[in-house]
Amino acid sequence: MSGLVIEIEHGVDDGDSLCGICSECAQVAIGELLDHVRWKNYRVMVNRKLVKGRPEPRPWPCTGGNPQSPPARSRSPVLDSRRKAAAPAETPAPPAARSFSAWQPSKFKYPRRGAFEVNVYDESTGACTVLFSKYKEHRIPKHNNDIWHSLVACLMLWCMEHSASDVLNKLGEFCHKHRTYVNLRQILDRDKAKSSLGEQLAEALDDLEAAVATGNPVRIREKLTLPFGVRSAEGAKAEERMHDLKAVLEKVRVAVAKIDKGYVKLGLEEFEPLIQDINAIGLQTPEVEDAFRKFQSHRSKGAETSRQN
């Protein structure tokens, strides 16, 4: 296995304590994933310092505020006005003469104030993958999946490139256990995914998308499980669509059952509003086709009876 270097940068100035907590949570999350797939060759660096050991597991901090900051003391507006009146007037300082150094660019400060960023480097190729960046997301992580999502994708690419099916199976187990999804289509579009394992996943994903297009929940169910147990965002959407189709199909079955039992008028009244739902969701099964035939047949019989009367 290739050596990995996990680099975490977090701010250390006043008000950056949340970023420090996120750094510890990220170390735990990354270690949990790499331990599960038995990836031994990795190092963790925090603010360019090598970290030995692993912090104790702790929940991700609340994004609504800093739980460690003390509550602000309330002040009386009357006392504040008296203090301002009693304070001597400040004399403005004379403008400082601009030196040559004022024109020079300021030195780069590391770690950056308020920063939180997690990167992973492949020591064999030098390739870098950003796992999470506060500057990009405009927030701090809220859950382990914020870190796992990109790390799983990175490891999957490595597995496809090196035909490591055993590691890919363990990644699938981990994703099922923690309900972690990856955008599989984006991964397969990368050049590193052009391998036998990548072709297997691409073929399975194409079959799943074709099943979703049919509007048949039974066919979607058959194609829902991807090779190596990979959980993808496309699979999650397909599963959601399958449940929506099954919900409408169940209502169709109830209406048809009433028609078959002789409650024709009641069954037709229940089936008629379902036609719009069937067309909107694209439900297409033999049961639905049979239900449409029964609906049209009984409607035509009722119209003929009303004309005779």
C-alpha positions as CSV (number, residue, x, y, z in Angstrom):
1,M,0.0,0.0,0.0
2,S,1.1,3.5,-0.7
3,G,2.2,5.7,2.1
4,L,-0.3,8.5,3.0
5,V,0.3,11.7,4.8
6,I,-2.7,13.3,6.4
7,E,-2.2,17.1,6.9
8,I,-4.5,19.1,9.1
9,E,-4.3,22.8,9.4
10,H,-6.4,24.7,12.0
11,G,-6.2,28.2,13.4
12,V,-4.7,28.7,16.8
13,D,-5.6,32.3,17.5
14,D,-8.3,33.5,19.9
15,G,-11.7,32.2,18.8
16,D,-10.2,29.2,16.9
17,S,-10.9,26.7,19.7
18,L,-13.6,25.1,17.6
19,C,-11.1,24.4,14.8
20,G,-8.9,22.7,17.3
21,I,-11.7,20.4,18.5
22,C,-12.5,19.7,14.8
23,S,-8.8,18.7,14.3
24,E,-9.1,16.0,17.1
25,C,-12.4,14.7,15.7
26,A,-11.0,14.5,12.2
27,Q,-8.0,12.5,13.5
28,V,-10.3,10.0,15.1
29,A,-12.5,9.7,12.0
30,I,-9.6,9.2,9.6
31,G,-8.0,6.7,12.0
32,E,-11.2,4.7,12.2
33,L,-11.6,4.4,8.5
34,L,-7.9,3.5,7.8
35,D,-7.9,1.0,10.6
36,H,-11.0,-0.7,9.2
37,V,-9.4,-1.2,5.7
38,R,-6.1,-2.1,7.5
39,W,-4.2,0.7,5.9
40,K,-1.1,0.8,8.2
41,N,1.3,3.1,6.2
42,Y,0.1,6.6,7.1
43,R,1.1,9.5,9.1
44,V,-0.9,12.4,10.6
45,M,0.6,16.0,10.7
46,V,-1.3,18.8,12.5
47,N,0.0,22.3,11.7
48,R,3.1,20.7,10.2
49,K,3.9,18.8,13.4
50,L,3.9,15.0,13.4
51,V,1.3,13.6,15.7
52,K,1.9,10.4,17.6
53,G,-1.1,8.5,19.0
54,R,-4.7,9.4,18.5
55,P,-7.0,11.7,20.6
56,E,-9.9,10.4,22.5
57,P,-13.2,10.2,20.6
58,R,-15.4,13.2,21.1
59,P,-18.5,14.7,19.4
60,W,-18.1,17.3,16.8
61,P,-18.5,20.8,18.2
62,C,-21.7,22.7,17.8
63,T,-21.6,25.3,15.0
64,G,-23.8,27.7,16.8
65,G,-21.1,29.0,19.0
66,N,-18.0,28.2,21.1
67,P,-19.0,26.0,24.1
68,Q,-15.7,26.8,25.8
69,S,-16.0,30.6,25.7
70,P,-17.2,32.1,29.0
71,P,-20.5,34.0,29.0
72,A,-20.2,37.7,28.5
73,R,-20.7,39.8,31.6
74,S,-23.7,42.2,31.5
75,R,-22.9,45.9,32.0
76,S,-25.1,48.7,33.0
77,P,-25.6,51.4,30.3
78,V,-25.6,54.1,33.0
79,L,-22.2,53.0,34.3
80,D,-20.8,52.8,30.8
81,S,-21.9,56.4,30.0
82,R,-20.3,57.6,33.2
83,R,-17.0,55.8,32.4
84,K,-16.9,57.4,29.0
85,A,-17.6,60.9,30.4
86,A,-14.9,60.5,33.1
87,A,-12.3,59.1,30.7
88,P,-9.8,61.7,29.4
89,A,-10.0,62.6,25.7
90,E,-7.6,60.7,23.6
91,T,-5.3,62.7,21.5
92,P,-4.8,61.3,18.0
93,A,-1.3,60.0,17.3
94,P,0.7,61.6,14.5
95,P,0.8,59.7,11.3
96,A,3.8,57.4,11.1
97,A,6.3,57.9,8.3
98,R,6.0,55.1,5.7
99,S,9.1,53.1,5.5
100,F,10.3,50.9,2.6
101,S,9.1,47.8,4.5
102,A,5.5,49.1,4.3
103,W,5.6,48.4,0.6
104,Q,6.8,44.8,1.0
105,P,4.2,42.0,1.1
106,S,3.4,40.7,4.6
107,K,4.8,37.4,5.7
108,F,2.6,34.4,5.2
109,K,1.2,33.2,8.5
110,Y,0.8,29.5,9.2
111,P,-1.6,28.2,10.4
112,R,-4.0,30.7,8.9
113,R,-6.4,32.4,11.3
114,G,-9.7,30.7,11.4
115,A,-8.6,28.0,9.0
116,F,-9.6,24.4,9.0
117,E,-8.4,22.2,6.2
118,V,-7.6,18.5,5.8
119,N,-5.5,17.2,2.9
120,V,-4.1,13.8,2.1
121,Y,-0.9,13.2,0.1
122,D,0.2,10.1,-1.7
123,E,3.9,9.7,-0.9
124,S,4.5,7.6,-4.0
125,T,3.1,10.1,-6.5
126,G,2.9,13.3,-4.5
127,A,-0.8,13.7,-5.4
128,C,-2.9,15.8,-3.0
129,T,-6.6,15.5,-2.3
130,V,-8.5,18.0,-0.3
131,L,-10.7,16.1,2.2
132,F,-12.3,19.2,3.7
133,S,-11.8,22.9,3.5
134,K,-13.5,25.5,5.6
135,Y,-12.8,28.1,2.9
136,K,-14.6,26.1,0.3
137,E,-17.5,24.9,2.5
138,H,-17.8,28.1,4.5
139,R,-18.4,26.0,7.7
140,I,-16.6,23.6,9.9
141,P,-17.3,19.8,9.7
142,K,-20.5,18.6,11.4
143,H,-20.1,14.9,11.1
144,N,-17.5,12.2,10.4
145,N,-19.1,11.8,6.9
146,D,-17.8,15.3,6.0
147,I,-14.3,13.8,6.2
148,W,-15.1,10.2,5.1
149,H,-16.9,11.1,1.9
150,S,-13.7,12.4,0.2
151,L,-11.3,10.0,1.8
152,V,-13.4,7.0,0.7
153,A,-13.4,8.4,-2.9
154,C,-9.6,8.8,-2.7
155,L,-9.1,5.3,-1.5
156,M,-11.5,3.9,-4.1
157,L,-9.4,5.5,-6.9
158,W,-6.3,3.9,-5.5
159,C,-8.0,0.5,-5.3
160,M,-9.1,0.8,-9.0
161,E,-5.7,1.8,-10.1
162,H,-3.9,-1.0,-8.3
163,S,-6.7,-3.7,-8.6
164,A,-7.0,-4.0,-4.8
165,S,-10.4,-5.7,-4.6
166,D,-9.8,-6.7,-1.0
167,V,-9.4,-3.1,0.2
168,L,-12.4,-2.1,-2.0
169,N,-14.5,-4.8,-0.2
170,K,-13.5,-3.4,3.1
171,L,-14.4,0.1,2.0
172,G,-17.8,-1.2,1.0
173,E,-18.3,-2.8,4.4
174,F,-17.3,0.5,6.1
175,C,-19.7,2.6,3.9
176,H,-22.6,0.2,4.7
177,K,-21.9,0.3,8.4
178,H,-21.7,4.1,8.6
179,R,-24.1,5.0,5.8
180,T,-21.4,6.9,3.8
181,Y,-22.1,7.6,0.2
182,V,-19.8,8.6,-2.7
183,N,-20.5,10.2,-6.1
184,L,-19.5,7.1,-8.0
185,R,-20.0,8.6,-11.5
186,Q,-17.5,11.4,-10.7
187,I,-15.0,8.8,-9.5
188,L,-15.4,6.6,-12.6
189,D,-14.8,9.6,-14.9
190,R,-11.3,9.9,-13.5
191,D,-8.4,8.4,-15.5
192,K,-7.3,6.3,-12.6
193,A,-10.6,4.5,-12.6
194,K,-10.0,3.0,-16.1
195,S,-9.3,-0.5,-14.9
196,S,-11.1,-3.9,-14.6
197,L,-12.5,-2.9,-11.2
198,G,-13.6,0.4,-12.6
199,E,-15.3,-1.3,-15.5
200,Q,-17.2,-3.6,-13.2
201,L,-18.6,-0.7,-11.2
202,A,-19.3,1.4,-14.4
203,E,-21.3,-1.5,-15.9
204,A,-23.3,-2.0,-12.7
205,L,-24.0,1.7,-12.4
206,D,-25.1,1.9,-16.1
207,D,-27.5,-1.1,-15.4
208,L,-28.9,0.7,-12.3
209,E,-29.5,3.9,-14.2
210,A,-31.2,2.0,-17.0
211,A,-33.4,0.3,-14.4
212,V,-34.4,3.6,-12.9
213,A,-35.4,4.9,-16.3
214,T,-37.8,2.0,-16.7
215,G,-39.9,3.1,-13.8
216,N,-40.2,-0.5,-12.5
217,P,-39.4,-0.8,-8.8
218,V,-38.8,-4.6,-9.2
219,R,-36.1,-4.0,-11.8
220,I,-34.5,-1.2,-9.6
221,R,-34.4,-3.6,-6.7
222,E,-32.6,-6.2,-8.7
223,K,-29.8,-3.7,-9.8
224,L,-29.6,-1.7,-6.5
225,T,-26.7,-3.7,-5.0
226,L,-23.4,-2.6,-6.6
227,P,-20.2,-4.7,-6.7
228,F,-17.9,-4.7,-3.6
229,G,-20.8,-3.3,-1.5
230,V,-20.2,0.2,-2.7
231,R,-22.7,2.8,-1.5
232,S,-23.2,5.6,-4.0
233,A,-25.2,8.7,-4.1
234,E,-26.7,7.4,-7.4
235,G,-27.8,4.3,-5.5
236,A,-29.4,6.3,-2.7
237,K,-31.4,8.3,-5.2
238,A,-32.4,5.1,-7.0
239,E,-33.5,3.6,-3.7
240,E,-35.6,6.7,-2.9
241,R,-37.2,6.5,-6.3
242,M,-38.0,2.8,-5.8
243,H,-39.8,3.5,-2.6
244,D,-41.8,6.3,-4.3
245,L,-42.8,4.0,-7.1
246,K,-43.7,1.2,-4.7
247,A,-46.0,3.6,-2.7
248,V,-48.0,4.5,-5.8
249,L,-48.0,0.9,-6.9
250,E,-49.5,-0.2,-3.6
251,K,-52.3,2.3,-4.0
252,V,-53.0,0.9,-7.5
253,R,-53.1,-2.7,-6.0
254,V,-55.7,-1.6,-3.4
255,A,-57.9,0.0,-6.0
256,V,-57.7,-3.1,-8.3
257,A,-58.4,-5.4,-5.4
258,K,-61.7,-3.5,-4.8
259,I,-62.7,-3.8,-8.4
260,D,-62.0,-7.5,-8.4
261,K,-64.1,-8.0,-5.3
262,G,-67.1,-6.4,-7.0
263,Y,-66.7,-2.9,-5.5
264,V,-66.3,-1.5,-9.0
265,K,-67.5,2.0,-8.4
266,L,-65.4,2.4,-5.3
267,G,-62.3,1.0,-7.0
268,L,-62.7,3.2,-10.0
269,E,-63.1,6.3,-7.9
270,E,-59.8,5.4,-6.1
271,F,-57.9,4.6,-9.3
272,E,-58.9,7.7,-11.3
273,P,-56.9,10.2,-9.2
274,L,-53.9,7.8,-9.3
275,I,-53.6,8.2,-13.0
276,Q,-52.0,11.6,-12.6
277,D,-49.5,10.3,-10.0
278,I,-48.6,7.3,-12.3
279,N,-47.9,9.6,-15.2
280,A,-46.0,12.1,-13.1
281,I,-43.7,9.5,-11.4
282,G,-43.3,7.3,-14.5
283,L,-44.5,4.1,-13.0
284,Q,-44.5,1.3,-15.5
285,T,-45.2,-2.3,-14.5
286,P,-47.4,-5.1,-15.9
287,E,-49.7,-4.6,-12.9
288,V,-50.3,-1.0,-13.8
289,E,-50.9,-1.8,-17.5
290,D,-53.5,-4.4,-16.3
291,A,-55.1,-1.9,-14.0
292,F,-55.4,0.6,-16.9
293,R,-57.1,-2.1,-19.1
294,K,-59.6,-2.8,-16.3
295,F,-60.2,0.9,-15.7
296,Q,-60.9,1.5,-19.4
297,S,-63.1,-1.6,-19.7
298,H,-65.3,-0.7,-16.8
299,R,-65.5,2.9,-17.8
300,S,-66.7,2.0,-21.3
301,K,-69.2,-0.5,-19.9
302,G,-70.6,2.2,-17.5
303,A,-70.8,4.7,-20.4
304,E,-72.7,2.2,-22.6
305,T,-75.1,1.3,-19.7
306,S,-75.9,5.0,-19.1
307,R,-76.6,5.5,-22.9
308,Q,-79.0,2.6,-22.9
309,N,-80.9,4.0,-19.9
